[in-house]
Amino acid sequence: MGISNFEKRLQEFLKDKKFESIEEASKSLREFIDKENHTPLEEFCGISPYKMMKLLYFPFNTPDVVNFDVNVSPPLDAPFVRIFILLINGLHKTGGIKTTIKGNLPRDFCRELENAYLAKEDFKFLLREKFPIMKEEDSLELHRVRIITEMAGYIRKYKNRFILTKKGEKIIINGFRTDDYLHLVKTFTLQYNWAYYDLYGEVNIIQDSFLFTLYLLQNFGDEVRPKKFYADKFFTAFGNILKDTTPDLKYTLLPEEEIKNLYIHRAVDWFAIFLGFAETPEKSFHTSIFHKDVRKTNFLDRFIKFS
């Protein structure tokens, strides 16, 4: 196994150096490591190891690295937000709705929401005339939104019924605000498991690095680029970590190709596009998943500021 770039730089730093004491050597090494931690890296697209650590482990508590502006308008056209608002309004109009035996939304209510949400292209793509919704899980986007909405505290189950909480009622009174959107983003990224209900295994770094995905989109997303462009950048940044990962993937491609396809599926399609940070030339969500190109939305630049 070859040595890392860090080890090469350390060797170069120590080359021909002589220290008079252990204390002097320790001080010199501390200064070297501190400089390394704050030096932008090419493989991180200009982010230093210190800032990357903050993005990975303290994504919403590092104002010196990233800030979120809740004073901008929320992305009301984002697929996730559209379904969320339909769900909140639907439960308000019905005064709550009885759950299924499994504790999900009932079939007819799911169909009503989907009819209000899906574009004509989506209905054709999903062959809904032949295969209508029979259970909540038949609409994965609705299923995920319902779970996250419940996790975020906007709805809850009470005596076998879905009802709005006080937080959910505030949406009805005050409208959907960007601080609500930020709360949903936090729930989606910190609590909800991205591996749920897809055909891939656990690769946690994809979810943990969600801010790096948005950083990449903000820096390179002015023009339409292949989704694979972002997958390549991700793999360059975290390839060493992924070499030690043995996910239970279901396909027969090479590991690197599997990881990149998984990244596109979770980080680009079901995160960035689903939540309104990225878009494709396709108007419908389902066809956009199969479109190879993507670009950032104007909302991303207004909402997030990286320092």
C-alpha positions as CSV (number, residue, x, y, z in Angstrom):
1,M,0.0,0.0,0.0
2,G,1.4,3.4,-1.0
3,I,1.8,6.3,1.4
4,S,-0.7,9.1,1.5
5,N,-0.2,12.6,0.3
6,F,-0.1,13.7,3.9
7,E,2.6,11.3,4.7
8,K,4.6,12.5,1.7
9,R,4.3,16.1,2.9
10,L,5.3,15.1,6.4
11,Q,8.4,13.3,5.1
12,E,9.3,16.4,3.0
13,F,8.8,18.6,6.1
14,L,11.0,16.4,8.3
15,K,13.7,16.0,5.7
16,D,17.1,17.2,6.9
17,K,15.5,18.6,10.1
18,K,17.4,18.2,13.4
19,F,15.7,18.8,16.8
20,E,17.5,19.6,20.0
21,S,14.8,18.2,22.2
22,I,11.5,16.2,22.2
23,E,9.7,19.4,23.1
24,E,11.1,21.2,20.0
25,A,10.2,18.3,17.8
26,S,6.7,18.2,19.2
27,K,6.2,21.9,18.7
28,S,7.4,21.7,15.1
29,L,5.0,18.8,14.4
30,R,2.1,20.6,16.0
31,E,2.8,23.6,13.8
32,F,3.0,21.4,10.7
33,I,-0.3,19.6,11.5
34,D,-2.1,22.9,12.3
35,K,-1.0,24.3,8.9
36,E,-2.1,21.1,7.2
37,N,-5.5,21.3,8.8
38,H,-6.1,24.8,7.5
39,T,-4.6,24.4,4.0
40,P,-7.2,24.1,1.2
41,L,-6.9,20.7,-0.5
42,E,-7.4,20.1,-4.2
43,E,-9.1,16.8,-3.6
44,F,-11.6,18.7,-1.4
45,C,-12.1,21.3,-4.2
46,G,-10.5,24.0,-2.0
47,I,-11.9,23.0,1.4
48,S,-9.3,22.6,4.2
49,P,-9.4,19.4,6.4
50,Y,-10.6,21.6,9.3
51,K,-13.5,23.0,7.4
52,M,-14.4,19.5,6.0
53,M,-14.4,18.1,9.5
54,K,-16.9,20.9,10.5
55,L,-19.1,20.2,7.4
56,L,-19.2,16.5,8.2
57,Y,-19.7,16.5,12.0
58,F,-21.1,20.0,12.8
59,P,-23.1,20.9,9.7
60,F,-25.6,23.2,11.4
61,N,-23.4,24.6,14.2
62,T,-20.4,26.1,12.4
63,P,-21.1,29.7,11.4
64,D,-17.5,30.3,10.5
65,V,-17.8,27.7,7.7
66,V,-21.4,27.7,6.5
67,N,-24.5,29.8,7.2
68,F,-28.2,29.3,6.3
69,D,-30.4,32.4,5.5
70,V,-33.9,31.8,6.7
71,N,-35.0,35.2,5.5
72,V,-35.1,34.1,1.9
73,S,-38.3,32.6,0.4
74,P,-38.6,28.8,0.7
75,P,-38.4,26.6,-2.5
76,L,-42.1,26.0,-2.9
77,D,-41.6,24.2,-6.2
78,A,-39.3,21.6,-4.7
79,P,-40.8,18.1,-4.9
80,F,-40.4,17.5,-1.2
81,V,-42.0,20.8,-0.2
82,R,-44.9,20.4,-2.6
83,I,-45.8,17.0,-1.1
84,F,-45.2,18.3,2.4
85,I,-47.7,21.2,2.0
86,L,-50.3,19.0,0.3
87,L,-50.0,16.5,3.2
88,I,-50.3,19.3,5.9
89,N,-53.3,20.8,4.1
90,G,-54.9,17.5,3.5
91,L,-54.8,16.5,7.2
92,H,-56.1,20.0,8.1
93,K,-59.1,19.7,5.8
94,T,-60.1,16.3,7.0
95,G,-59.5,17.1,10.6
96,G,-57.2,14.0,10.7
97,I,-57.4,10.7,8.9
98,K,-57.5,7.1,10.1
99,T,-54.2,5.1,9.6
100,T,-54.0,1.7,8.0
101,I,-53.3,-1.4,10.1
102,K,-49.6,-0.9,9.3
103,G,-49.8,2.7,10.5
104,N,-49.6,4.3,7.1
105,L,-51.7,6.8,5.2
106,P,-54.8,5.2,3.6
107,R,-54.9,4.3,0.0
108,D,-57.5,6.8,-1.2
109,F,-55.8,9.7,0.6
110,C,-52.5,8.8,-1.0
111,R,-54.1,8.7,-4.4
112,E,-55.7,12.1,-3.8
113,L,-52.3,13.6,-2.8
114,E,-50.6,12.0,-5.8
115,N,-53.2,13.3,-8.2
116,A,-52.5,16.8,-6.9
117,Y,-48.7,16.4,-7.0
118,L,-47.7,14.4,-10.0
119,A,-47.2,15.9,-13.5
120,K,-48.7,14.2,-16.5
121,E,-45.2,12.9,-17.4
122,D,-45.0,11.2,-14.0
123,F,-48.4,9.4,-14.4
124,K,-47.3,8.1,-17.8
125,F,-43.8,7.1,-16.5
126,L,-45.3,5.2,-13.5
127,L,-48.1,3.6,-15.6
128,R,-50.6,4.7,-13.0
129,E,-53.5,3.8,-15.2
130,K,-52.5,0.1,-15.0
131,F,-50.8,0.2,-11.6
132,P,-52.6,2.7,-9.2
133,I,-51.5,3.2,-5.6
134,M,-52.6,0.4,-3.4
135,K,-50.6,1.4,-0.3
136,E,-48.5,4.3,0.9
137,E,-45.2,2.6,-0.1
138,D,-46.3,2.5,-3.7
139,S,-45.4,6.2,-3.8
140,L,-41.9,6.4,-2.4
141,E,-41.7,10.1,-2.4
142,L,-44.9,10.4,-0.5
143,H,-43.9,7.7,1.9
144,R,-40.6,9.4,2.7
145,V,-42.2,12.8,3.1
146,R,-44.8,11.4,5.5
147,I,-42.1,9.7,7.6
148,I,-39.9,12.9,7.7
149,T,-42.9,15.1,8.4
150,E,-43.7,12.9,11.4
151,M,-40.1,12.7,12.6
152,A,-39.9,16.5,12.3
153,G,-42.9,16.9,14.6
154,Y,-45.5,18.4,12.2
155,I,-47.9,15.4,12.4
156,R,-48.4,12.5,14.8
157,K,-50.5,9.5,15.3
158,Y,-53.2,9.7,18.0
159,K,-55.8,7.0,18.5
160,N,-55.0,5.4,15.2
161,R,-55.3,8.7,13.3
162,F,-52.8,11.0,11.7
163,I,-53.4,14.5,13.0
164,L,-51.5,17.8,12.9
165,T,-49.5,18.9,15.9
166,K,-49.3,22.4,17.1
167,K,-46.3,22.9,14.9
168,G,-48.3,21.6,12.0
169,E,-51.2,23.9,12.8
170,K,-48.8,26.9,12.7
171,I,-48.1,26.0,9.0
172,I,-51.9,26.5,8.4
173,I,-51.9,29.8,10.2
174,N,-48.6,31.3,9.2
175,G,-47.8,29.5,6.0
176,F,-44.7,27.5,5.1
177,R,-41.6,29.4,6.1
178,T,-37.9,28.9,5.4
179,D,-37.3,28.1,9.1
180,D,-39.7,25.2,8.6
181,Y,-37.8,24.2,5.6
182,L,-34.5,24.3,7.5
183,H,-36.0,22.2,10.2
184,L,-37.1,19.6,7.6
185,V,-33.6,19.6,6.0
186,K,-32.1,19.0,9.4
187,T,-34.5,16.1,10.0
188,F,-33.8,14.7,6.5
189,T,-30.0,14.8,6.9
190,L,-29.5,14.1,10.6
191,Q,-32.3,11.7,11.5
192,Y,-33.7,10.1,8.5
193,N,-31.7,7.1,7.1
194,W,-31.0,7.7,3.4
195,A,-30.5,3.9,3.0
196,Y,-34.2,3.3,3.9
197,Y,-36.2,1.6,1.1
198,D,-33.6,1.6,-1.6
199,L,-31.7,-1.3,-3.1
200,Y,-28.3,-0.3,-1.8
201,G,-26.5,-0.9,1.4
202,E,-25.2,1.5,4.1
203,V,-22.5,4.0,2.9
204,N,-22.8,6.6,5.6
205,I,-20.3,9.1,4.2
206,I,-22.7,9.9,1.4
207,Q,-25.3,11.2,3.8
208,D,-22.7,12.7,6.2
209,S,-21.2,14.7,3.4
210,F,-24.4,16.3,2.2
211,L,-23.0,19.8,2.7
212,F,-20.1,18.9,0.5
213,T,-22.6,17.9,-2.2
214,L,-24.2,21.4,-1.9
215,Y,-20.8,23.0,-1.9
216,L,-20.0,21.2,-5.2
217,L,-23.3,22.3,-6.7
218,Q,-22.8,25.9,-5.6
219,N,-19.3,26.0,-7.1
220,F,-19.8,24.1,-10.3
221,G,-23.6,24.2,-10.9
222,D,-23.9,27.4,-12.8
223,E,-23.9,25.4,-16.0
224,V,-25.6,22.0,-16.7
225,R,-23.2,19.2,-16.0
226,P,-23.5,15.4,-15.9
227,K,-24.5,14.0,-12.5
228,K,-21.4,11.8,-12.9
229,F,-19.2,15.0,-12.6
230,Y,-20.3,15.4,-9.0
231,A,-20.0,11.6,-8.3
232,D,-16.4,11.8,-9.6
233,K,-15.7,14.8,-7.3
234,F,-17.2,13.0,-4.3
235,F,-15.1,9.8,-5.0
236,T,-11.9,11.9,-5.3
237,A,-12.6,13.5,-1.9
238,F,-13.6,10.3,0.0
239,G,-12.1,7.5,-2.0
240,N,-9.7,6.5,0.8
241,I,-12.6,6.1,3.2
242,L,-14.7,4.2,0.6
243,K,-11.9,1.7,0.0
244,D,-12.5,0.5,3.6
245,T,-16.2,0.3,3.0
246,T,-17.9,-3.0,2.0
247,P,-21.5,-2.0,1.4
248,D,-24.1,-4.7,0.6
249,L,-24.7,-3.5,-2.9
250,K,-27.0,-5.4,-5.2
251,Y,-25.4,-4.8,-8.6
252,T,-22.5,-6.3,-10.4
253,L,-20.6,-3.2,-11.4
254,L,-17.1,-2.4,-10.2
255,P,-17.1,-1.1,-6.6
256,E,-16.1,2.4,-7.7
257,E,-18.9,2.5,-10.2
258,E,-21.3,1.2,-7.6
259,I,-20.4,3.9,-5.2
260,K,-20.8,6.6,-7.8
261,N,-24.2,5.3,-8.9
262,L,-25.2,5.2,-5.2
263,Y,-24.0,8.7,-4.7
264,I,-26.1,10.0,-7.7
265,H,-29.1,8.1,-6.5
266,R,-29.0,9.4,-2.9
267,A,-27.1,12.7,-2.9
268,V,-28.1,14.1,-6.2
269,D,-31.6,12.7,-7.1
270,W,-33.2,12.0,-3.7
271,F,-31.5,14.8,-1.8
272,A,-30.4,17.8,-4.0
273,I,-33.2,17.5,-6.6
274,F,-35.9,16.3,-4.2
275,L,-35.3,19.2,-1.7
276,G,-34.9,21.9,-4.3
277,F,-31.1,22.5,-4.4
278,A,-30.7,21.2,-7.9
279,E,-32.7,20.7,-11.1
280,T,-32.7,19.1,-14.5
281,P,-34.3,20.2,-17.7
282,E,-37.1,17.7,-17.0
283,K,-40.1,19.2,-15.1
284,S,-41.3,16.0,-13.5
285,F,-39.4,14.5,-10.6
286,H,-39.4,10.9,-11.8
287,T,-38.1,11.7,-15.3
288,S,-35.5,14.0,-13.8
289,I,-34.1,11.1,-11.8
290,F,-33.2,9.4,-15.2
291,H,-31.9,12.6,-16.8
292,K,-28.1,12.5,-16.8
293,D,-27.5,16.2,-16.4
294,V,-28.1,18.6,-13.5
295,R,-27.5,22.2,-12.4
296,K,-28.0,24.2,-9.2
297,T,-31.1,26.2,-8.4
298,N,-31.1,29.9,-7.6
299,F,-32.5,29.0,-4.2
300,L,-29.2,27.2,-3.3
301,D,-27.2,30.3,-3.7
302,R,-29.6,32.4,-1.7
303,F,-30.1,29.9,1.1
304,I,-26.5,28.7,1.9
305,K,-23.3,30.7,2.2
306,F,-20.0,28.9,2.5
307,S,-17.1,30.9,3.8
